[in-house]
Structure formats: structure tokens, C-alpha cells
Amino acid sequence: MRPPYPPPPERSAEVRRRFAEEARSERPDLSLLCLLVGAEADGELDEAGMDAVQVELDTLAGQLPFRPGGPRAWAVALRELLGERYGFRGSAADYQRLESSLLHQVLVRRRGLPILLSVLWMEVARRAGAPVYGVALPGHFVVGFGPAEEQVLADPFDGGRVLTGSDAELLVAGATGAALEPSMLVPADPLDVVSRILNNVRAWAAARPERTDVALWAVELALALPSHPARLRVERARLLVQRGDFV
């Protein structure tokens, strides 16, 4: 088994308890939920490590200009800091690595999947006071700044490139063959973001039959979310049988 290695049972139970509690809170903390996913995947991520990630996000936010201007100015400031100065971006190879779905590893490697890089953008921007949110375009996750009538989109996977209207249309057309609809540009709920991250982890594990351990914890965390499809229970049962846990 390649790293990251899972935590011991006691630590896993505590991580899952906190994940369920945070997911059901009045205002779920996206960065904390992502770090708890990371702690379930990587036994080396302890409380001190989680605190260090939060400090790093605060430090990055402190390097942004103070109130740079409107939505486009915020998008450009994030691109210059995270994409250009620190080199955060993604590539096709990142889809082959579990670490690309773990926030603490994305901070270290400066590489990740579109949704995790978008979480990084959002958390840094939010701490600096930006009007920021995630936008779950079909097949590709990006970041939005400002209200609907002034919305500016940026693609963290492409180093924070600020998107034009035609850029967004091409992204959607390339993923689905369909036209871009206004309903696709609404802010994504934090729990929906976490659900998509866990879906990505499950997809990674599904391509690797030897990693049913990863598939199982991803399903069980998804089941801890307040809203989830019933098919996840069937998926969990199949994984348990596959692993020989018939009881």
C-alpha cells in the first residue's frame, strides 16, 4: 500500500465524529471539513498539522492587497498571489493521485484537482474579505467573485486565469456538450463541495480495486453528511462484502 496511510481506529473514530458534528452545524466550516477528510486519509495529519494548515491559509490571506477593488480586482489579486507567485495549479497527472483531493497535501505540493484548488482560493480570499464562492460548472469547478450581475469567474486549475463568458461556455460545452445556463453559475453550498470531493475520492478508489479501504471511508464520510443518496448505503454494503466483512 502506498502512502498516505490511514490513521489508527481511535483517531479515525474521533475524526468521523467531528466531521459529522461540523457537517450538521449551522454554518459548516469548509476548510475544517476538508482537513477532516485529509485526517481520515492520512494518519500523519494530527491536530497540530490541521492547525498549521489554518495558519498557512491565514498567512496567505495576509499577503493579499487590502480591498483591491471590485470582483475582477479580487480575482486578479488571487491569481497573482496563488497562481503566479506560489505556483498553485493543476495538471492531468493530478487526477491519478489521492493527495490531489487532500487540502493539506495540496498546500504542500501546490498541485491538486480543480475543486481542491478552488477550496484553497476560496479560503484564502474569504479570510481577506473577498466576496468569493465556489461555482460547480458541469465537469469543472471554478471560483466566483461578486454578485450575479457583476460576477467574475477564475479557474484555479489553470493558475487562477480570469475567465471570459466564452471561456465558461467552452468549459461547459467541452464537459457536457450543452450550453451554459445561468443556473450553473450559482454559489455552491459548502456541503455540496465536500460531497463532490468525496465523490472524487471514491472515483479514484474505484479505479484501484486494492484500495477498498479508501473507498469505504469515503462512502462512510459521505453518509455522515445530512443529505446523501440512498445508493451510498448499497455501495457501502458491497464494499464490506468485497472486503470480507460479512457481519
C-alpha positions as CSV (number, residue, x, y, z in Angstrom):
1,M,0.0,0.0,0.0
2,R,1.4,3.4,-1.0
3,P,1.1,6.4,1.3
4,P,-0.8,8.2,2.7
5,Y,-1.5,5.6,5.3
6,P,-4.8,5.7,7.3
7,P,-5.0,6.7,11.0
8,P,-5.5,4.2,13.8
9,P,-9.1,3.2,14.7
10,E,-9.3,5.6,17.7
11,R,-8.2,8.6,15.7
12,S,-10.5,7.6,12.8
13,A,-13.5,7.4,15.2
14,E,-12.7,10.9,16.5
15,V,-12.2,12.3,13.0
16,R,-15.6,10.9,11.9
17,R,-17.4,12.2,15.0
18,R,-16.1,15.7,14.4
19,F,-16.9,15.5,10.7
20,A,-20.5,14.6,11.3
21,E,-20.8,17.3,14.0
22,E,-19.3,20.0,11.8
23,A,-21.4,18.9,8.8
24,R,-24.6,19.4,10.9
25,S,-23.6,22.7,12.4
26,E,-25.4,25.9,11.5
27,R,-22.6,27.2,9.3
28,P,-20.3,24.3,8.3
29,D,-16.6,25.3,8.1
30,L,-15.4,24.2,4.6
31,S,-11.7,24.2,5.4
32,L,-12.2,22.2,8.6
33,L,-14.4,19.6,6.8
34,C,-11.7,19.3,4.1
35,L,-9.0,18.9,6.8
36,L,-11.0,16.2,8.5
37,V,-11.3,14.3,5.1
38,G,-7.5,14.7,5.0
39,A,-7.1,13.3,8.5
40,E,-9.2,10.3,7.6
41,A,-7.0,9.6,4.6
42,D,-3.6,10.4,6.2
43,G,-2.7,9.2,9.7
44,E,0.2,11.7,9.8
45,L,-2.2,14.7,9.8
46,D,-2.7,15.3,13.5
47,E,-4.3,18.3,15.3
48,A,-1.1,20.3,15.2
49,G,-0.9,19.6,11.4
50,M,-4.5,20.8,11.0
51,D,-3.8,23.9,12.9
52,A,-0.7,24.6,10.8
53,V,-2.8,24.5,7.7
54,Q,-5.2,27.0,9.1
55,V,-2.3,29.3,10.0
56,E,-0.9,28.9,6.5
57,L,-4.2,29.9,5.0
58,D,-4.2,33.0,7.2
59,T,-0.7,33.8,6.2
60,L,-1.5,33.6,2.5
61,A,-4.6,35.8,3.0
62,G,-2.4,38.4,4.8
63,Q,-0.3,38.8,1.6
64,L,-3.3,39.9,-0.5
65,P,-3.7,43.7,-1.1
66,F,-6.2,45.4,1.2
67,R,-9.5,45.7,-0.5
68,P,-8.0,45.7,-4.1
69,G,-11.3,46.8,-5.7
70,G,-14.3,45.1,-7.4
71,P,-14.7,41.4,-8.3
72,R,-12.2,41.4,-11.1
73,A,-9.6,43.1,-9.0
74,W,-10.0,40.4,-6.3
75,A,-9.7,37.6,-9.0
76,V,-6.5,39.2,-10.4
77,A,-5.1,39.6,-6.9
78,L,-5.7,35.9,-6.1
79,R,-4.2,34.9,-9.5
80,E,-1.1,36.9,-8.9
81,L,-0.6,35.6,-5.4
82,L,-1.5,31.9,-5.6
83,G,-1.1,31.2,-9.3
84,E,1.9,33.3,-10.2
85,R,3.9,33.9,-7.0
86,Y,3.3,30.5,-5.4
87,G,2.6,28.4,-8.5
88,F,-0.6,26.7,-7.4
89,R,-2.3,25.0,-10.4
90,G,-3.2,21.5,-11.7
91,S,-2.4,19.1,-14.5
92,A,-3.8,15.9,-15.9
93,A,-1.5,13.9,-13.7
94,D,-3.1,15.2,-10.6
95,Y,-6.2,13.1,-11.3
96,Q,-4.1,10.0,-10.6
97,R,-3.1,11.0,-7.1
98,L,-5.2,10.7,-3.9
99,E,-3.2,13.6,-2.5
100,S,-4.8,15.9,-5.1
101,S,-8.1,15.6,-3.1
102,L,-6.5,16.4,0.3
103,L,-6.2,20.1,1.3
104,H,-3.1,19.7,3.4
105,Q,-1.3,17.9,0.6
106,V,-2.4,20.5,-2.0
107,L,-0.8,23.2,0.2
108,V,2.5,21.3,0.3
109,R,2.6,20.1,-3.3
110,R,0.9,23.2,-4.8
111,R,-1.0,20.9,-7.1
112,G,-4.5,19.5,-6.9
113,L,-7.8,18.8,-8.5
114,P,-9.9,21.8,-9.6
115,I,-12.3,21.6,-6.6
116,L,-9.4,21.4,-4.1
117,L,-7.6,24.3,-5.7
118,S,-10.9,26.2,-5.7
119,V,-11.2,25.5,-1.9
120,L,-7.8,26.9,-1.4
121,W,-8.7,30.0,-3.4
122,M,-11.9,30.5,-1.6
123,E,-10.5,30.0,1.9
124,V,-7.6,32.5,1.3
125,A,-9.9,35.0,-0.4
126,R,-12.6,34.7,2.3
127,R,-10.1,35.4,5.1
128,A,-9.1,38.6,3.2
129,G,-12.7,39.7,3.0
130,A,-13.4,38.9,-0.7
131,P,-16.9,38.3,-2.0
132,V,-16.0,34.7,-3.0
133,Y,-17.7,31.4,-3.5
134,G,-17.4,28.1,-5.5
135,V,-19.1,27.5,-8.8
136,A,-19.8,23.9,-9.7
137,L,-19.8,24.1,-13.5
138,P,-20.6,20.7,-15.1
139,G,-17.3,18.7,-15.2
140,H,-15.1,21.6,-13.8
141,F,-15.1,23.5,-10.5
142,V,-14.1,27.2,-10.6
143,V,-14.3,30.2,-8.2
144,G,-16.7,33.2,-8.5
145,F,-16.3,36.7,-7.2
146,G,-19.0,39.3,-6.7
147,P,-22.8,39.3,-7.1
148,A,-24.5,37.7,-10.1
149,E,-24.8,40.9,-12.1
150,E,-21.0,41.6,-11.7
151,Q,-19.8,38.0,-11.4
152,V,-16.2,37.3,-12.4
153,L,-15.0,33.7,-12.7
154,A,-11.5,32.3,-12.2
155,D,-10.0,28.9,-12.9
156,P,-7.6,27.9,-10.1
157,F,-6.7,24.7,-12.0
158,D,-5.3,27.0,-14.7
159,G,-3.3,29.1,-12.2
160,G,-6.3,31.4,-11.5
161,R,-6.9,32.5,-15.1
162,V,-9.7,35.0,-15.1
163,L,-12.5,33.6,-17.4
164,T,-14.5,35.5,-20.0
165,G,-18.1,34.5,-20.7
166,S,-16.9,32.5,-23.8
167,D,-14.3,30.7,-21.7
168,A,-17.0,29.4,-19.3
169,E,-19.2,28.4,-22.2
170,L,-16.3,26.4,-23.7
171,L,-15.7,24.6,-20.4
172,V,-19.3,23.6,-20.1
173,A,-19.5,22.6,-23.8
174,G,-16.3,20.5,-23.5
175,A,-17.6,18.7,-20.5
176,T,-21.2,18.1,-21.4
177,G,-21.8,19.3,-25.0
178,A,-24.5,21.5,-23.6
179,A,-24.9,25.3,-23.4
180,L,-24.0,27.3,-20.3
181,E,-27.1,28.1,-18.3
182,P,-27.4,30.8,-15.6
183,S,-28.4,28.1,-13.1
184,M,-24.9,26.7,-13.4
185,L,-23.3,29.9,-12.1
186,V,-24.9,30.0,-8.6
187,P,-22.7,29.7,-5.5
188,A,-22.1,26.1,-4.4
189,D,-23.1,25.1,-0.9
190,P,-20.2,24.0,1.3
191,L,-21.7,20.6,2.0
192,D,-22.1,20.1,-1.8
193,V,-18.5,20.9,-2.2
194,V,-17.5,18.3,0.4
195,S,-19.8,15.8,-1.2
196,R,-18.1,16.3,-4.6
197,I,-14.7,16.0,-3.0
198,L,-15.7,12.6,-1.5
199,N,-17.1,11.6,-4.9
200,N,-13.7,12.3,-6.4
201,V,-12.0,10.1,-3.8
202,R,-14.5,7.3,-4.4
203,A,-13.8,7.6,-8.2
204,W,-10.1,7.4,-7.5
205,A,-10.5,4.3,-5.4
206,A,-12.9,2.6,-7.8
207,A,-10.1,2.5,-10.4
208,R,-7.9,0.8,-7.8
209,P,-9.5,-2.4,-6.5
210,E,-6.7,-2.8,-4.0
211,R,-7.8,0.4,-2.2
212,T,-11.2,-0.6,-1.0
213,D,-10.1,0.9,2.4
214,V,-10.1,4.4,0.8
215,A,-13.5,3.7,-1.0
216,L,-15.0,2.6,2.3
217,W,-14.0,5.6,4.4
218,A,-15.1,8.0,1.6
219,V,-18.5,6.4,1.5
220,E,-18.9,6.4,5.3
221,L,-17.9,10.1,5.5
222,A,-20.5,10.9,2.7
223,L,-23.1,9.0,4.7
224,A,-22.3,11.3,7.6
225,L,-23.5,14.3,5.6
226,P,-27.0,15.5,6.4
227,S,-28.2,14.8,2.9
228,H,-27.0,11.8,0.8
229,P,-28.4,9.5,-1.9
230,A,-29.7,6.1,-0.7
231,R,-27.4,4.3,-3.1
232,L,-24.5,5.1,-0.9
233,R,-25.8,2.5,1.6
234,V,-25.8,-0.1,-1.1
235,E,-22.3,0.9,-2.2
236,R,-21.1,0.6,1.4
237,A,-22.6,-2.9,1.7
238,R,-20.9,-4.0,-1.5
239,L,-17.6,-2.7,-0.2
240,L,-17.9,-4.5,3.1
241,V,-18.7,-7.8,1.3
242,Q,-15.7,-7.2,-1.1
243,R,-13.5,-6.8,2.0
244,G,-14.9,-10.0,3.6
245,D,-16.7,-8.2,6.4
246,F,-20.0,-10.1,6.0
247,V,-21.2,-9.5,9.5
